[in-house]
Amino acid sequence: MAALGTGIFGDTLDWPFFEAHHRDFAGRLSAWADATLPGLPHDDVDEACRARVKALGEAGFLRAAVPAEYGGLHAALDVRTLCLAREILAARDGLADFAFAMQGLGTGSISVAGSPEMKARILPAVARGERIAAFALSEKEAGSDVAALATTATPDGNTHVRIDGEKTWISNGGIADHYVVFARSGEAPGARGLSAYLVEADTPGLSIAERIDVIAPHPLATLRYDGCRIPAANRIGGPGDGFKVAMATLDIFRSTVGAAALGFARRALHETVSHAKNRKLFGGTLGDLQLSQAAIADSATEVDAAALLVYRAAWTKDRGAPRVTREAALAKLVATENAQKVIDRAVQIHGGLGVTRGVKVEELYREIRALRIYEGASEVQKVVIARDLLK
């Protein structure tokens, strides 16, 4: 992998969304990623993911995923830093982006609503890359519709809770050290009757029912909870606060999904421009053809449009907005859909190379597809945006 540096950003880092510490972070992470990621394991997905968590932790970059009181970079999670990290890593290595993102998402609920004891026990180890985190929300019949969750949490004596049910499409399933699990605790119907819990991976009754293979290999699994007995103190937030905790967590991290898509799109545009300048045909280069130029212009426009929405959402949250539901939905929708178009054009311009395994744009084509689905499919984002406007 050729070193990309911060040049792949163009002039984005000069936009008024960013402060000096953001530009410094971007420079350090870009240099580290260029130097380190190519040498990490790639063949076994579990080993590769663990190696990336360990390397990011040892280099200090996972500190961006936890608050400063527990070893982090900022007093509260800084969404612009999270977005920069995901964009930088995604432009180089999709699994590195995945590893970073899950350390944040898998502990975001703890950062937002965990007890001081829970934060002190979990967050420093996550920041050091010594503990792998996971977020267990989705079920086979309840993905976008969180209120339809069927996993249950019932009192078991005065000091414990019993969890029963299944979760699926769980990132880091099978390799995580803990799962933040959302279950029906019954305080009220629908979304008001959910609670969030920290479940350690070695808890009796928790098993890996199935490992899931997807087009861009990542550690994914279906988890089974069969009489999984945990301390009641492992609840995150109050009873019945699970939906609120989940939405507060996604409010922070949904913009970062757009940032990852932006990183994939930037890399695709970079590869497209390089190929168009160097591919010889018809007595000139591919880039001399007006149709190629139009494709490049469309992609550049879509990349900048996505970047503006992603960093507008992140900046708004960092300025203290209590919720950025609409802004984050806009950012995720546009960034992921635009990235799909940019990468598809990159594949087309590369011709036969574009569908050849081992060529970067083919890898990007597989990586981008899931981002239009997870943490709220594009269609769900449209519903979120419209409902917010119709209030």
ZAMARGU-4260 file (C-alpha; in steps of 0.2 Angstrom, whole numbers, plus 5000, padded with zeros to 4 digits):
<rodrens>
0) 5000/5000/5000 | 5007/5017/4995 | 5008/5030/5008 | 4992/5041/5007 | 4996/5053/5021
5) 4984/5067/5024 | 4984/5072/5006 | 4969/5061/5002 | 4959/5074/5012 | 4962/5088/5000
10) 4957/5104/5009 | 4945/5096/5021 | 4956/5098/5036 | 4956/5117/5033 | 4937/5118/5034
15) 4931/5128/5050 | 4923/5112/5057 | 4941/5107/5064 | 4953/5113/5077 | 4972/5112/5078
20) 4971/5096/5088 | 4960/5087/5075 | 4973/5091/5062 | 4987/5085/5073 | 4977/5069/5076
25) 4974/5066/5058 | 4992/5068/5054 | 4998/5056/5067 | 4985/5043/5063 | 4988/5044/5044
30) 5007/5042/5046 | 5004/5027/5059 | 4992/5019/5047 | 5003/5020/5032 | 5018/5013/5041
35) 5009/5000/5052 | 4993/4992/5044 | 5002/4984/5029 | 5012/4973/5041 | 4998/4967/5052
40) 4990/4949/5049 | 4977/4948/5035 | 4972/4930/5032 | 4963/4924/5047 | 4949/4937/5051
45) 4949/4934/5070 | 4968/4935/5072 | 4968/4951/5060 | 4955/4960/5070 | 4963/4956/5087
50) 4980/4962/5080 | 4972/4979/5074 | 4964/4982/5091 | 4980/4978/5100 | 4990/4989/5088
55) 4978/5004/5089 | 4978/5002/5108 | 4997/5002/5110 | 4999/5017/5098 | 4986/5027/5109
60) 4973/5029/5096 | 4959/5020/5105 | 4960/5033/5118 | 4948/5043/5106 | 4935/5030/5110
65) 4933/5033/5129 | 4932/5049/5139 | 4947/5057/5147 | 4942/5052/5165 | 4945/5034/5160
70) 4961/5036/5149 | 4953/5045/5134 | 4958/5060/5124 | 4943/5071/5127 | 4932/5075/5142
75) 4917/5068/5132 | 4918/5058/5116 | 4923/5070/5102 | 4913/5065/5087 | 4925/5074/5075
80) 4940/5064/5081 | 4930/5048/5079 | 4925/5052/5062 | 4942/5057/5057 | 4949/5041/5064
85) 4936/5030/5054 | 4939/5040/5038 | 4958/5038/5039 | 4957/5019/5043 | 4944/5015/5031
90) 4954/5023/5017 | 4968/5011/5020 | 4961/4995/5028 | 4942/4991/5031 | 4946/4979/5045
95) 4956/4992/5054 | 4941/5004/5053 | 4930/4990/5059 | 4941/4986/5074 | 4942/5005/5079
100) 4923/5007/5077 | 4918/4993/5088 | 4929/4998/5102 | 4919/5014/5102 | 4902/5007/5098
105) 4904/4993/5110 | 4908/5004/5125 | 4898/5020/5120 | 4883/5015/5130 | 4895/5013/5145
110) 4902/5030/5142 | 4885/5037/5141 | 4876/5029/5155 | 4887/5016/5164 | 4890/5017/5183
115) 4907/5024/5188 | 4912/5007/5194 | 4908/4999/5177 | 4917/5013/5168 | 4933/5011/5178
120) 4933/4993/5176 | 4930/4992/5157 | 4935/5008/5148 | 4953/5009/5152 | 4956/4992/5146
125) 4947/4996/5130 | 4957/5011/5127 | 4973/5001/5129 | 4967/4988/5117 | 4967/4974/5130
130) 4948/4971/5130 | 4938/4969/5114 | 4920/4976/5114 | 4904/4972/5106 | 4886/4980/5104
135) 4872/4967/5104 | 4856/4975/5098 | 4850/4966/5082 | 4839/4951/5082 | 4832/4941/5067
140) 4815/4949/5068 | 4821/4965/5076 | 4835/4975/5067 | 4829/4992/5062 | 4813/4990/5073
145) 4822/4991/5090 | 4805/4991/5099 | 4802/4973/5093 | 4816/4965/5103 | 4812/4948/5110
150) 4827/4944/5121 | 4821/4945/5139 | 4829/4951/5155 | 4820/4944/5171 | 4824/4946/5189
155) 4833/4931/5197 | 4833/4934/5215 | 4837/4951/5222 | 4854/4954/5215 | 4854/4946/5198
160) 4845/4946/5181 | 4843/4931/5169 | 4844/4935/5150 | 4837/4923/5137 | 4836/4925/5119
165) 4846/4927/5103 | 4856/4941/5095 | 4862/4941/5077 | 4874/4950/5065 | 4884/4955/5080
170) 4901/4963/5076 | 4915/4955/5086 | 4904/4941/5090 | 4915/4926/5095 | 4930/4937/5099
175) 4923/4950/5111 | 4927/4951/5129 | 4910/4959/5133 | 4894/4963/5125 | 4882/4977/5128
180) 4865/4968/5127 | 4848/4976/5125 | 4834/4965/5132 | 4815/4967/5136 | 4814/4970/5155
185) 4795/4974/5154 | 4793/4991/5163 | 4781/4996/5149 | 4776/4990/5131 | 4787/4992/5116
190) 4803/5003/5117 | 4799/5009/5134 | 4801/4991/5141 | 4819/4988/5136 | 4835/4989/5147
195) 4854/4988/5143 | 4866/4976/5151 | 4885/4973/5151 | 4887/4954/5149 | 4905/4947/5150
200) 4909/4934/5136 | 4913/4920/5148 | 4896/4921/5157 | 4888/4904/5159 | 4874/4902/5147
205) 4881/4913/5133 | 4886/4904/5118 | 4891/4907/5100 | 4876/4899/5090 | 4884/4903/5073
210) 4898/4912/5065 | 4892/4923/5050 | 4902/4924/5034 | 4899/4941/5024 | 4906/4948/5008
215) 4919/4958/5017 | 4926/4947/5030 | 4923/4953/5048 | 4920/4944/5064 | 4901/4942/5065
220) 4890/4930/5075 | 4874/4925/5081 | 4874/4924/5100 | 4863/4913/5111 | 4858/4918/5129
225) 4851/4903/5138 | 4848/4907/5157 | 4863/4919/5156 | 4864/4925/5175 | 4872/4942/5177
230) 4873/4954/5192 | 4859/4967/5192 | 4873/4980/5194 | 4878/4976/5176 | 4863/4986/5170
235) 4868/5001/5160 | 4857/5016/5164 | 4840/5014/5173 | 4827/5001/5171 | 4817/5004/5155
240) 4831/5016/5148 | 4838/5003/5135 | 4830/5012/5120 | 4836/5029/5126 | 4853/5022/5129
245) 4854/5014/5112 | 4848/5029/5103 | 4860/5040/5113 | 4874/5029/5108 | 4869/5028/5090
250) 4867/5047/5090 | 4886/5048/5093 | 4892/5034/5081 | 4880/5035/5066 | 4889/5050/5059
255) 4905/5039/5060 | 4897/5026/5049 | 4896/5040/5036 | 4914/5044/5039 | 4920/5026/5036
260) 4910/5027/5019 | 4918/5043/5016 | 4935/5035/5018 | 4931/5021/5006 | 4925/5034/4994
265) 4940/5045/4995 | 4951/5029/4992 | 4941/5024/4977 | 4942/5042/4970 | 4961/5042/4973
270) 4963/5025/4964 | 4952/5031/4950 | 4962/5047/4946 | 4978/5037/4947 | 4972/5024/4935
275) 4965/5036/4923 | 4981/5046/4922 | 4991/5030/4919 | 4980/5019/4909 | 4986/5021/4891
280) 4973/5019/4876 | 4968/5027/4860 | 4985/5036/4859 | 4982/5045/4875 | 4976/5041/4893
285) 4960/5035/4900 | 4959/5052/4909 | 4959/5061/4892 | 4942/5054/4888 | 4928/5066/4892
290) 4917/5052/4899 | 4931/5048/4911 | 4932/5066/4916 | 4914/5067/4919 | 4914/5051/4930
295) 4929/5059/4941 | 4920/5075/4942 | 4904/5067/4948 | 4914/5057/4961 | 4923/5072/4968
300) 4907/5081/4970 | 4899/5066/4979 | 4914/5065/4991 | 4914/5083/4996 | 4895/5083/4998
305) 4896/5068/5010 | 4911/5076/5019 | 4901/5092/5022 | 4886/5082/5030 | 4897/5070/5040
310) 4907/5084/5048 | 4892/5096/5050 | 4884/5082/5060 | 4900/5079/5070 | 4903/5097/5074
315) 4885/5100/5079 | 4886/5086/5092 | 4903/5092/5098 | 4896/5109/5101 | 4884/5102/5114
320) 4868/5098/5104 | 4859/5085/5115 | 4853/5076/5099 | 4858/5076/5081 | 4846/5062/5075
325) 4842/5071/5059 | 4860/5077/5055 | 4867/5060/5058 | 4854/5052/5048 | 4857/5064/5033
330) 4876/5061/5035 | 4875/5042/5035 | 4862/5041/5021 | 4871/5053/5009 | 4889/5047/5013
335) 4885/5028/5011 | 4874/5030/4996 | 4887/5042/4988 | 4901/5030/4992 | 4892/5016/4983
340) 4891/5026/4968 | 4909/5032/4968 | 4916/5015/4971 | 4905/5008/4957 | 4912/5020/4945
345) 4930/5016/4951 | 4926/4998/4947 | 4919/5002/4930 | 4934/5013/4925 | 4946/5000/4931
350) 4938/4988/4918 | 4943/4969/4921 | 4955/4974/4935 | 4940/4982/4945 | 4932/4964/4948
355) 4949/4956/4951 | 4952/4950/4969 | 4967/4958/4976 | 4964/4975/4967 | 4959/4989/4979
360) 4943/4994/4971 | 4936/4976/4971 | 4940/4976/4990 | 4931/4993/4992 | 4916/4986/4982
365) 4914/4973/4995 | 4917/4984/5010 | 4905/4997/5006 | 4889/4987/5003 | 4886/4983/5022
370) 4887/5001/5027 | 4870/5005/5018 | 4862/4993/5030 | 4870/4992/5047 | 4866/5005/5061
375) 4850/5009/5051 | 4847/5005/5033 | 4846/5019/5020 | 4827/5017/5020 | 4826/5019/5039
380) 4837/5035/5038 | 4824/5042/5026 | 4810/5039/5038 | 4820/5047/5052 | 4824/5062/5042
385) 4806/5064/5036 | 4798/5061/5053 | 4810/5074/5061 | 4804/5087/5048 | 4786/5083/5050
390) 4786/5085/5069
</rodrens>
